[in-house]
Structure formats: C-alpha cells, structure tokens
C-alpha cells in the first residue's frame, strides 16, 4: 500500500508540472462523464416518476372495445347486460368485470354551470389514490344505483372554492347527485392533463339509467393468478356468442402496455447514454495521447529508473497511475456536474410528473466504474510501451 501511495504522489507531481496540459485532458473526461451521468440520471428519474404514478392506479385491467372497422359494428355493440354474462363465463379468472362510459355532461350547482367529463365507476378499487374528503364509490353504491359522485380536487375547487364538497348536492345532466368523496390533488401537470384534472365519477349502474345505450367498452380485471391471454380469449368468445361469430373486438392488456412503455423509456435512456459515451471514448483517447507524449518526453527518466533496478511492473504501474489519476479526477468532477444537472432537471420534471426518484448510488457507481475503466484501458498501452523500453537506448536519448 505504501508503494502504491508513493506512485500516486509521483503521478500527482508529474501531472502538476504539466498542469495546463493535464487540465485540458481532464476537461474531456469531465464532459464525457457529466453527459453520461446527466442523460442516464434524468432518464432513470423520469421513468421512476412515470412508473410510480401509474403504480398508484394499481391494476389497469383489460379493455375490450368494439372494432369499428368491421362491416356491421352496431351489431357488436357492448350492452350493459354483457358484463354479467362475461363475468359468469370468466368465473374465478376475473376479480371484476364492468361496463364503462364516459360522457361530457352539464354539471350545475346553484347558478354555476359547466360541462365536465363524467365517467362510470364499478366500486372496484385496485388503485392507491388518496382521498382528501370522504370516500370512494363502493359496491353498495353500484348495487343500489345510488346517486352519489366522487370528484377530482381541481373540480371541487372550481365548484365549491375553499368550502368542503362532502355532502353537497349538484345536478349532473339534470339529475341530483350527492358528493361522497374528493380525490386528493395528484401532483404533476402531465398526469392531470392525461387523466383530466376536472372529472366526476358515478356508479356505472346510475350512469346506465342516464345513458341506457351501449357501453363504450368493457373493463376486465383478471385475478392475480389468471393468464391475461386466456381471459381475453374467453371474453371475446363470450361476446361473439352473444352478438354473433362475425362480431369483432379490440382488446388491450393495459398493464402489459404500461410495462412495454417503461421498457421503451429504459431503452431510450440507455441509447442516449451510449451516445454520450462517445464523448467518454474521445476523452480516453485524449488520455492515451497525452500519456504517449509524456512517455516520449520522459524517455531518459525511464532509462535511469531501469538502470537503478526498476522493473517493468514498476514502470507500468507508475504511468498507469498517472492515467488513472487523470481519469478519476475528471470523472469525479464530471460526476458532480452531472449530478447537479440531474437534480436541476429533476426539479423541473417533478412539476410535470410529480415526485420522482434519482438513483444516486447507481449514478455514483457508474461514474467510478467508467472512470477506472477509461484510465485502465486507455492508459495501459502507454504504460506498457514505457515498460518495454530498452534502458540503454533510453539513456542515449
């Protein structure tokens, strides 16, 4: 260990003697490392924010919609009663089967009136969404077709201001509904725009009384042990048995689609990091170049060291330590700069996506690993070249 520390001291002294040249070489490592850290850190933070927010919705289920490209789409329309038939056919393979509607209806309270997206709810809640007031719609509300509703925090603010919304009565498309709950505000304007910052939920049975026509789609929530492919097959076969063998339906496993989306984000982040790695390779070439120059300039010094007993491993270690020191110093500064960029970008992204997670340990590990690897790989050739020099020829130079 004492020997290695001595080489570290020698390497630092040598680099300091040529500090302008060393600084320019280190700058390449700073740019390469910081670009990789920033791109990788931002992509990972963004992916974690999106995943965490979608995870709060729990199981996204399977959507079944009518294929409107078929010859007679009206004959394949999903009816209210189809949900019970499909649920019976699936049995224990499904936790819940429910029809789904979404319409924009006029919502009025007092003299205030505005059009709001209204969606159906089946009282099944795999999500982890938090309520700021009251409760969510439950199965009893669905069974009794209760005229109750739950709204988002944004809509509650518009309709009731700072007053409590719980227990208030409003009219949805002319029908009286009582507010039984308000969702807590979801941070992140991206997801507010995605799911709607102003919306209402009512039991799907109550929705059916207001809109007795076909459902927009069927939501199926498979049991944890069920195979989604088998669930889809049975659901489509049941609907075709009801509406005829020519009826065509589009199905979407929403949870699988989310997994694919996350994989795409990870691939994009890895690809962008690889592009940033080009700068790191250029920095490594710069280290190799400067070390070759150093070997040439110090040929006589190498000859003297060898003549007084320095082995090839001593010479190799000496020059390799200089390359590692250049790489580690540049990598450390680049890591700090990359982390700073990541944290700054994360604060901006969090306003769009909500709370996000920065993998600090992973980022530090990558920075250290890449710095050591660059120093070893690109510093090895100059170090070996120095070690192979003939001491007599070196002294003559």
C-alpha positions as CSV (number, residue, x, y, z in Angstrom):
1,X,0.0,0.0,0.0
2,X,2.9,2.4,0.8
3,X,4.4,1.7,-2.6
4,X,1.1,2.5,-4.4
5,X,0.7,5.7,-2.4
6,X,4.2,6.7,-3.4
7,X,3.3,6.2,-7.1
8,X,0.1,8.2,-6.5
9,X,2.3,11.1,-5.1
10,X,4.7,10.8,-8.1
11,X,1.8,10.8,-10.6
12,X,0.2,13.8,-9.0
13,X,3.5,15.7,-9.0
14,X,4.1,14.8,-12.7
15,X,0.6,16.0,-13.7
16,X,1.0,19.2,-11.7
17,X,4.2,20.0,-13.5
18,X,2.2,20.0,-16.8
19,X,-1.0,21.3,-15.2
20,X,-2.2,23.2,-18.3
21,X,-1.9,20.1,-20.4
22,X,-3.4,17.9,-17.7
23,X,-6.3,20.3,-17.2
24,X,-7.3,20.1,-20.9
25,X,-7.1,16.3,-20.8
26,X,-9.2,16.2,-17.6
27,X,-11.8,18.5,-19.3
28,X,-12.5,15.8,-21.9
29,X,-13.3,13.3,-19.0
30,X,-15.5,16.0,-17.3
31,X,-17.6,16.4,-20.5
32,X,-17.9,12.7,-21.2
33,X,-18.7,11.7,-17.6
34,X,-21.1,14.5,-17.0
35,X,-23.0,13.9,-20.2
36,X,-23.5,10.2,-19.4
37,X,-24.5,10.9,-15.8
38,X,-26.9,13.6,-16.8
39,X,-28.6,11.7,-19.5
40,X,-28.8,8.4,-17.5
41,X,-29.9,10.1,-14.3
42,X,-32.6,12.2,-16.0
43,X,-33.9,9.2,-17.9
44,X,-34.0,7.0,-14.8
45,X,-35.6,9.7,-12.7
46,X,-38.3,10.3,-15.4
47,X,-39.0,6.6,-15.7
48,X,-39.3,6.2,-12.0
49,X,-41.7,9.1,-11.8
50,X,-43.9,7.7,-14.5
51,X,-43.8,4.2,-13.1
52,X,-44.6,5.4,-9.5
53,X,-47.6,7.5,-10.7
54,X,-49.0,4.7,-12.8
55,X,-48.5,2.3,-9.9
56,X,-50.8,4.4,-7.8
57,X,-53.6,3.4,-10.2
58,X,-52.9,-0.3,-9.4
59,X,-54.0,-2.9,-11.9
60,X,-55.1,-1.2,-15.1
61,X,-57.1,-4.2,-16.3
62,X,-58.0,-5.3,-19.8
63,X,-60.1,-3.1,-22.1
64,X,-62.5,-4.6,-24.6
65,X,-63.8,-2.3,-27.3
66,X,-65.9,-2.8,-30.5
67,X,-63.8,-2.9,-33.7
68,X,-65.4,-0.1,-35.7
69,X,-63.7,-1.2,-38.9
70,X,-66.0,-4.3,-39.2
71,X,-68.9,-4.4,-41.6
72,X,-71.7,-4.0,-39.0
73,X,-70.2,-2.5,-35.8
74,X,-73.7,-1.7,-34.5
75,X,-74.5,-5.4,-34.1
76,X,-71.4,-5.9,-31.9
77,X,-72.1,-3.1,-29.5
78,X,-71.3,-4.0,-25.9
79,X,-74.6,-3.8,-23.8
80,X,-75.0,-3.3,-20.1
81,X,-76.1,-6.9,-19.5
82,X,-73.0,-8.3,-21.3
83,X,-70.8,-7.5,-18.3
84,X,-72.6,-10.0,-16.1
85,X,-72.5,-12.7,-18.9
86,X,-68.8,-12.2,-19.4
87,X,-68.2,-12.3,-15.6
88,X,-70.1,-15.6,-15.3
89,X,-68.0,-17.1,-18.2
90,X,-64.7,-16.0,-16.6
91,X,-65.6,-17.1,-13.1
92,X,-62.6,-17.1,-10.8
93,X,-60.3,-15.8,-13.6
94,X,-61.6,-12.3,-13.1
95,X,-61.9,-10.2,-10.0
96,X,-64.2,-7.7,-11.6
97,X,-66.0,-7.1,-15.0
98,X,-67.7,-3.8,-15.5
99,X,-69.1,-1.7,-18.4
100,X,-67.6,1.7,-18.8
101,X,-69.0,5.0,-20.1
102,X,-67.5,8.5,-20.4
103,X,-69.6,11.5,-21.4
104,X,-69.3,15.2,-21.0
105,X,-72.4,16.4,-19.2
106,X,-73.5,19.7,-17.8
107,X,-72.9,19.9,-14.1
108,X,-74.7,22.6,-12.1
109,X,-74.7,23.8,-8.6
110,X,-76.7,26.9,-7.8
111,X,-76.2,29.4,-10.6
112,X,-72.8,27.8,-11.6
113,X,-73.0,25.5,-14.6
114,X,-70.2,24.0,-16.6
115,X,-69.6,20.9,-18.8
116,X,-67.5,18.2,-17.1
117,X,-66.2,14.7,-18.2
118,X,-68.3,12.2,-16.2
119,X,-67.0,8.6,-16.0
120,X,-68.5,5.4,-14.6
121,X,-67.1,3.5,-11.7
122,X,-67.8,-0.1,-10.5
123,X,-66.8,0.2,-6.9
124,X,-63.7,-1.9,-7.5
125,X,-60.5,0.0,-6.5
126,X,-57.1,-1.7,-7.1
127,X,-55.6,1.8,-7.0
128,X,-53.8,3.6,-4.2
129,X,-55.3,7.0,-4.8
130,X,-55.8,9.1,-1.7
131,X,-59.0,10.9,-0.8
132,X,-58.9,14.5,0.6
133,X,-62.5,14.2,1.6
134,X,-64.9,11.4,2.2
135,X,-64.7,8.0,0.5
136,X,-64.6,6.3,-2.9
137,X,-67.6,4.8,-4.6
138,X,-68.2,1.3,-3.2
139,X,-70.1,-1.8,-4.3
140,X,-73.2,-0.9,-2.3
141,X,-73.5,2.3,-4.3
142,X,-73.3,0.2,-7.5
143,X,-75.8,-2.4,-6.3
144,X,-78.3,0.3,-5.4
145,X,-77.6,2.6,-8.4
146,X,-77.0,5.3,-5.8
147,X,-77.0,8.9,-7.0
148,X,-73.6,9.7,-5.5
149,X,-70.4,11.0,-7.1
150,X,-66.7,11.5,-6.4
151,X,-64.8,14.3,-8.0
152,X,-61.2,15.4,-8.5
153,X,-59.6,18.1,-6.3
154,X,-59.5,20.5,-9.3
155,X,-63.2,20.3,-10.0
156,X,-64.0,20.6,-6.2
157,X,-62.0,23.8,-6.1
158,X,-63.9,25.2,-9.1
159,X,-67.3,24.3,-7.9
160,X,-67.0,24.9,-4.2
161,X,-64.0,27.1,-3.7
162,X,-62.4,26.5,-0.3
163,X,-65.6,25.2,1.2
164,X,-65.9,21.4,1.9
165,X,-67.5,19.5,-1.0
166,X,-68.5,16.5,1.0
167,X,-72.3,16.2,1.3
168,X,-73.1,18.9,-1.2
169,X,-75.7,18.2,-3.9
170,X,-75.3,19.0,-7.5
171,X,-77.0,18.2,-10.8
172,X,-75.4,16.1,-13.4
173,X,-77.3,16.3,-16.7
174,X,-80.3,17.4,-14.7
175,X,-80.1,14.5,-12.1
176,X,-79.4,15.2,-8.4
177,X,-76.2,13.6,-7.1
178,X,-74.6,13.9,-3.6
179,X,-70.8,14.3,-3.3
180,X,-69.4,11.5,-1.2
181,X,-65.7,12.0,-1.8
182,X,-63.0,14.2,-3.3
183,X,-59.7,12.8,-4.6
184,X,-56.5,14.3,-3.2
185,X,-54.7,16.5,-5.7
186,X,-52.3,14.5,-7.9
187,X,-49.0,16.3,-8.3
188,X,-47.8,16.6,-11.8
189,X,-49.5,18.6,-14.6
190,X,-48.7,15.8,-17.1
191,X,-50.9,13.3,-15.4
192,X,-53.6,15.9,-14.6
193,X,-53.8,16.6,-18.4
194,X,-53.7,12.8,-19.1
195,X,-56.5,11.7,-16.8
196,X,-58.3,15.1,-16.5
197,X,-57.9,17.5,-13.7
198,X,-61.7,18.1,-13.7
199,X,-63.8,15.0,-13.8
200,X,-66.6,13.2,-11.9
201,X,-67.2,9.5,-11.1
202,X,-70.6,8.0,-10.6
203,X,-71.7,4.3,-10.2
204,X,-72.0,2.6,-13.6
205,X,-75.5,1.5,-12.7
206,X,-76.5,5.1,-12.2
207,X,-74.7,6.0,-15.4
208,X,-76.7,3.4,-17.2
209,X,-80.0,4.9,-16.1
210,X,-78.9,8.3,-17.6
211,X,-77.4,6.7,-20.7
212,X,-79.2,3.4,-21.4
213,X,-77.4,2.9,-24.7
214,X,-74.4,0.6,-25.4
215,X,-71.3,0.9,-23.2
216,X,-68.1,2.5,-24.6
217,X,-66.1,-0.5,-23.5
218,X,-65.8,-3.4,-21.0
219,X,-63.2,-3.4,-18.3
220,X,-61.9,-6.7,-17.0
221,X,-59.6,-7.1,-14.0
222,X,-58.0,-10.5,-14.1
223,X,-57.3,-12.5,-10.9
224,X,-53.6,-12.3,-9.9
225,X,-53.1,-15.9,-10.9
226,X,-55.0,-15.7,-14.2
227,X,-53.4,-15.7,-17.6
228,X,-54.4,-12.4,-19.4
229,X,-54.3,-14.2,-22.8
230,X,-56.8,-16.8,-21.6
231,X,-59.0,-14.1,-20.0
232,X,-59.1,-12.2,-23.3
233,X,-59.9,-15.4,-25.3
234,X,-62.8,-16.3,-23.1
235,X,-64.1,-12.7,-23.0
236,X,-64.1,-12.4,-26.8
237,X,-65.6,-15.8,-27.3
238,X,-68.4,-14.9,-24.9
239,X,-69.2,-11.6,-26.7
240,X,-69.2,-13.3,-30.0
241,X,-71.6,-16.0,-28.7
242,X,-73.9,-13.1,-27.6
243,X,-73.6,-10.9,-30.7
244,X,-72.7,-13.4,-33.4
245,X,-69.4,-15.0,-34.7
246,X,-68.8,-12.1,-37.0
247,X,-68.6,-9.6,-34.2
248,X,-65.1,-8.2,-33.8
249,X,-63.5,-6.7,-30.8
250,X,-60.2,-4.9,-29.9
251,X,-58.6,-5.9,-26.6
252,X,-55.8,-4.2,-24.8
253,X,-53.9,-5.5,-21.7
254,X,-53.3,-2.2,-20.2
255,X,-50.8,-3.4,-17.6
256,X,-48.7,-5.1,-20.3
257,X,-48.9,-1.9,-22.4
258,X,-47.5,0.0,-19.4
259,X,-44.7,-2.5,-19.0
260,X,-43.8,-2.0,-22.7
261,X,-43.9,1.7,-22.3
262,X,-41.5,1.5,-19.4
263,X,-39.2,-0.8,-21.3
264,X,-39.2,1.7,-24.2
265,X,-38.2,4.5,-21.8
266,X,-35.4,2.4,-20.4
267,X,-34.1,1.6,-23.9
268,X,-34.2,5.2,-25.0
269,X,-32.3,6.3,-21.8
270,X,-29.7,3.6,-22.4
271,X,-29.3,4.6,-26.1
272,X,-28.9,8.2,-25.2
273,X,-26.3,7.3,-22.5
274,X,-24.5,5.2,-25.1
275,X,-24.3,8.3,-27.4
276,X,-23.0,10.3,-24.5
277,X,-20.4,7.5,-24.1
278,X,-18.8,8.5,-27.4
279,X,-17.6,11.7,-25.6
280,X,-16.0,9.4,-22.9
281,X,-14.2,7.4,-25.6
282,X,-12.9,10.6,-27.1
283,X,-11.7,11.6,-23.6
284,X,-10.0,8.2,-23.2
285,X,-8.2,8.7,-26.5
286,X,-7.1,12.1,-25.2
287,X,-5.6,10.5,-22.1
288,X,-3.8,7.9,-24.2
289,X,-2.4,10.6,-26.4
290,X,-1.2,12.7,-23.5
291,X,0.4,9.7,-21.8
292,X,2.2,8.8,-25.0
293,X,3.6,12.3,-25.2
294,X,4.6,12.0,-21.5
295,X,6.4,8.7,-22.2
296,X,8.3,10.3,-25.1
297,X,9.3,13.3,-23.0
298,X,10.5,11.2,-20.1
299,X,12.4,8.5,-22.0
300,X,15.7,9.4,-20.2
301,X,13.9,9.3,-16.9
302,X,12.6,5.8,-17.7
303,X,16.2,4.7,-18.6
304,X,17.5,6.0,-15.4
305,X,14.8,4.2,-13.3
306,X,15.5,1.0,-15.1
307,X,19.2,1.3,-14.7
308,X,18.9,1.6,-10.9
309,X,16.7,-1.5,-10.7
310,X,13.1,-0.5,-11.5
311,X,11.2,-3.5,-13.0
312,X,8.8,-3.4,-15.9
313,X,5.9,-3.7,-13.4
314,X,7.2,-0.6,-11.6
315,X,7.3,1.5,-14.8
316,X,3.9,0.2,-15.9
317,X,2.4,1.0,-12.5
318,X,3.9,4.5,-12.5
319,X,2.4,5.5,-15.8
320,X,-0.8,3.6,-15.3
321,X,-1.3,5.5,-12.1
322,X,-1.0,8.8,-13.9
323,X,-3.6,7.8,-16.4
324,X,-5.9,6.6,-13.6
325,X,-5.4,9.8,-11.7
326,X,-6.3,11.9,-14.8
327,X,-9.4,9.7,-15.4
328,X,-10.6,9.7,-11.7
329,X,-10.2,13.5,-11.2
330,X,-12.0,14.2,-14.5
331,X,-14.6,11.5,-13.7
332,X,-15.2,12.9,-10.2
333,X,-15.7,16.5,-11.4
334,X,-17.9,15.2,-14.2
335,X,-20.0,13.1,-11.7
336,X,-20.5,16.2,-9.6
337,X,-21.5,18.3,-12.6
338,X,-23.8,15.5,-14.0
339,X,-25.5,15.1,-10.6
340,X,-26.0,18.9,-10.5
341,X,-27.6,18.8,-13.9
342,X,-29.8,15.8,-13.0
343,X,-31.0,17.4,-9.8
344,X,-31.8,20.7,-11.6
345,X,-33.7,18.8,-14.3
346,X,-35.5,16.6,-11.8
347,X,-36.9,19.7,-10.0
348,X,-38.4,20.8,-13.3
349,X,-39.6,17.4,-14.4
350,X,-41.2,16.8,-11.0
351,X,-43.6,19.7,-11.7
352,X,-44.8,17.7,-14.7
353,X,-44.7,14.2,-13.3
354,X,-44.9,14.5,-9.6
355,X,-42.4,13.1,-7.2
356,X,-39.5,11.3,-8.8
357,X,-36.6,9.2,-7.6
358,X,-32.9,9.9,-8.5
359,X,-30.8,6.7,-8.3
360,X,-27.8,8.4,-6.6
361,X,-26.0,5.2,-5.7
362,X,-26.3,3.8,-9.2
363,X,-25.1,7.1,-10.7
364,X,-22.0,7.2,-8.4
365,X,-21.2,3.5,-9.1
366,X,-21.4,4.1,-12.9
367,X,-19.2,7.2,-12.7
368,X,-16.5,5.4,-10.6
369,X,-16.6,2.3,-12.8
370,X,-16.4,4.2,-16.1
371,X,-13.6,6.4,-14.8
372,X,-11.5,3.5,-13.7
373,X,-12.2,1.6,-16.9
374,X,-11.2,4.5,-19.1
375,X,-8.0,5.1,-17.2
376,X,-7.1,1.4,-17.3
377,X,-8.0,0.8,-20.9
378,X,-6.5,3.9,-22.4
379,X,-3.6,4.2,-20.1
380,X,-2.4,0.6,-20.4
381,X,-0.8,0.9,-23.9
382,X,1.4,4.0,-23.0
383,X,2.4,2.3,-19.7
384,X,3.4,-1.0,-21.3
385,X,5.2,0.9,-24.0
386,X,7.2,2.7,-21.4
387,X,7.9,-0.5,-19.5
388,X,9.3,-2.2,-22.7
389,X,11.9,0.5,-23.4
390,X,15.5,-0.7,-23.5
391,X,17.3,1.2,-20.7
392,X,20.5,1.7,-22.8
393,X,18.5,3.2,-25.7
394,X,16.5,5.3,-23.3
395,X,19.6,6.7,-21.7
396,X,21.1,7.5,-25.1
397,X,18.1,9.6,-26.0
